[in-house]
């Protein structure tokens, strides 16, 4: 397994098999907080563990999208350097130590720890944007969906690309008040909706995997989750489109001050300008994509999805960890 998961040529020294230490550590740390009602402590545990996991690697990188600005947080902040820091980094990193923070605190589904990286300078920098409207679909739909078209037309285009009737199409949507009109439009077009309280990384990846039972993801969610999804889907050959969609007046002002066009849909090739990506996600609570952490008196079992590098389009790794 170690040899199979060594990094691809030109990728430096870190591959998916090594990088997964950071997501496994975060998932195992967050497990203790499932269903305990304290999302802040759950997030703190995951962040600290992921920081330690990344620090343990021989990693020359920069945090492109982390937990927030350096003046607000102490770990995994935007711009944080790993390694010597004496020259341009080899990698740009995007992380979400606990995707689904609020829902993990409630003991709900699809929580995971995620990290991805690509060669320095090859990723879209979302700057102050915190929210993004997303559209994800399988490889057969690549380049065949107009994200600016009405929902019914997008579904018709997807139907043609997949050779599948609209009434058999299932769209993954995060259950939020802002998606009420979207859900109504999908239903009006005759398609199905799979509503989940959290997990748009899981939903996007499921949409990109042919035959997964999810044919597309639509709706607005976090920008870090969007960029993480785009990186994984680029390696899997699927489709991903994104549009900056601020949800607060302060965010909208910051995004406009940065000169970002709120009407523009970014292509996958614009968000991730390389195939040389490494992505790892470890389940915390069981969901559509991954099994959650399972603990016994002696061990903890984790399931990690690894994508990119020599791991190829995707590999699933189940690991048993001795409990100290």
N, C-alpha and C positions, 0 to 999 in steps of 0.2 A: 504493500500500500504506500509506504513512504516513497519508494522509487517512482511509482505511478504518479504521485502528486507533487513531484518536484516542479519548480517553476519552469515556465516555457523559456525558450531562447530569448535573450534580450530583456528579460524581466527582472534582473537583479537576483537577489538570493532568497526572496521570500515567496513561497507559493501558498496555495490554499491549505495544504496539510499543516503548514506552520501557522498561518494566519488564524486558523480555526481555534487555536489556543485562547485567543482573546475573546471570541464569542462564547466558547464553552465556559470560560471563567465567569463572564458576565451572567450567563444563563444560570449557572449553579449558584451564584451569589443572590440573584433575584428570586430564586425558587423559595427561599425562606420567607418571602414577603407576599406570596400568592394568597389572596383572599383575606389579608389582614387590614385592609382599609387605609393603608398609609402609602400613597404613591410616591411621596417625597423620599422616604427612607428606602423604598424599593429602588427608585432611580439612583439614589446615592450609592447603594450597594453595587448596582450594575456598572455604574460609571467607574467607581474605584477599582473594581475587578478587571474591567476592560483596560483601564489605564495600566494596571500592573501587567496584564497579558501582553499589551503592545510593548511595554518597556522591556519585557523579557526577550524580545526578538531583536535580531540584528537588522533593524529597520532604519533606513535612511528616508524619512518622509516628512510631509507637512500635512496638518489637518486642514483640509479645504473647507469641509462642512462638519462641524462638531456640535457640541451641546449649546454653544452660544459664544458671545464675545469674551475676550480675555478679561475685560474689566467687570464682568458679571459672574464668571465661574472660575474655578481653580484647576479643573482637569478637563481634558478633551475639548479645549476651546479652539475656536477658529484661528488658524495660523500657528498652532502649537507645533514645535519641531520635535522630531524623534531622530536619534542618531547624533552625529557630530555637529550638525548645524553650521558647518563652515563653508558650505557651497550650496548650489542649487540642489534641492532634494531629488532623489530618484523617483519618489512616489508622491501622489496626492491622495489623501484618505478622506473617506466619508463614513461616518459612523452613526448608529442609533443603538446605544447600549441596551435600551429597553423600549422596543417598539410596542406600543399598547400599554403605556404606563397606568393610565386610569383603570383600564379593564383588568390588568393583572391584579391590581389592588382589590378588585371585586371578585377575583377568581374566575374571570371569563377567558374566552378563547383567543387564539392567534397571537399571543405575546411571544416575542422572539428578540434575540440579540443579533445585531447585524453590523458587519464592517465590510468595506470594499475599498479597493485602491486601483489606481491606474497611473501610468507614467506622468510625471510632472508636466503640467501645461496642457494635458489632453482632455480635461473635463470642463464643462460649462460651470462658471462661477455664479451662483444665484445671488451673491451679495446679501442684501438685507431681506430678500424674499423668503417668507416663511411658509407660504401656501402656494400650491400649484394645482391647476386642473389637469387631469391625466386621462389618457386613453391608451390602454394596452390590449394587445391581441396576438394571436399566433403568427408564425412565420408566413403562412399562406396569405395573410392580410397585409403584408408589408407593402406600403406605398399605395394601397387601394382604398384607404378610408380618408375622407376629407373631414378633419376635426371641426371645421367651421360650419359644416352642414347641419341641418336640424337632426335631432336624435333619430327620427324615423328613417331619414336618408342614410345616416351612418349605419344603421342596422341593415338596411337594404344592401349597402355596399359590402358589409361584413358577410351577409348571407351569400352574396355572389362569390366572394373570395373563398369562403369555406364550403361552398356547394351544400348549404344547409338551410332549410326553411327558417324564416324569421321566428316562427312560433316554437322552434326547437332551440333557439339561441338563449343562453343564460348569461346575464351581465352582473358582475360583482359590483356592489355599491356599498360604501360605508353608510351606516344608518345615522344620518345627521339631518337636522331640520333644513339645512341648506340644499339638501338633495330631494326635497319633496317633489318639486316640479320635474326633476330628472326621472325619478321613479315613475311618476304619472305618465311621462312621455314614453318610457320604455314599455309600460303596460299597454298604452294606447296603440303602440306599434305592433303589439301581439307577442312580444318577447317576454321571457321570464327575468325576474330579479332575484339575486341571492344577496340578501341584506345581512351584513355583519356589523357588530358594534365597533370593531377595530380591525386592523391588519391589512392596510392597503399594499404593503410590500408582498404579503402572502397572496393577496388577490391579483396583483399585477403579474406575479410569477406564474400563478395558476393559469391566468389568461394566456400567457405566452407558451404554455406547454400544450401541444395538441392532444386532444382526448382527455383532458383533465376534468371535464364537466363544467368548466368555466370558459366561456368563449370570448369575453372581453371584460375589462375594467373601465368604468367611467366615473367621473366625479372629482371633487377637490379634496386634497389632503396635504400633508406636510411636504414641503420642498425637499428636505433631506431624504425622506422616504421615496420621493419621486426620483431623485438622482441615484439612489441605491438601486431602485427597480430598473432604471434605465441601463445601469452598468451591467446588471445580471442579464437583462434581456438582450443587450447587444451581443453578449457572448453566446446566448442561446439562439440567436438568429430571429427573434421575434420582433414585433412592432411596439414602439412606445413613442408617444407624442405628449408634449407638455406645454402649458401656458401659465405664466405667472398670474395668480389670482388672489390678491391680498384680501384678507377677511376683516381687518381692522383699519381704521382711519390712519393710525400712526404708521402701520406697515405700508399702506398705499402711498403715503407721503414720502416715506423713505425710498420705496421702489421707484417712484416717479423722479425723485431727486437724483437717483442713480442712473436715470435716463433709460429705464427699461420700458419696452413697449408692451402694455398689458393686453393688447389685441393679438399679439403674435404667438403662433404655435411653433415651438421649436421641434425640429426633426430629431430623431434618435442620433443621427450622424453628427448633429450640431451639439448635442448634449454630451455625447461620448465619442470622441474623435479618434478612437483606437479600438482594435479588437483585443488588445493586450490588457485585460482586466482580470482581477482576482476578487471573488465575492464569497463571503461565508455568512451563513445564518444558522443559529442554533435555537431550537424551540425551547420556550420556557413553559408555556401552557399549551396543551395539545390543540392544534387547529387543522385547517384544511391541508396545509403544506407540510407541517412538521409535527412529530410527537414532542410532547413536553418532557421536562426533566422528571425522571422517576427515581425516588430515593428509597434505599433500604438502610438497615442498620450499618452495613459494611460498605456500601457503594452508592454511586449516583450514575444513572444512565442518561446520556445525552444523544440527540440526533442532530446532525449538522449537514446542511446542504452546501456543497462546495461547487463553485462554478469558475471556469476560466483557468488560464495557464495550462499546465499539463493535466489538470483535472478534467479538461474537456468541457463539453456543453453542460454537464452536471454529474455530480456523484453524491451519493448519500452515505454518510459515515455514522455508524452507531458506535459509541464508546462507553466503556465502563470505567469510572474513576474511583479510586480508593478514597474513602472518607477518613481523614486524619482523626 
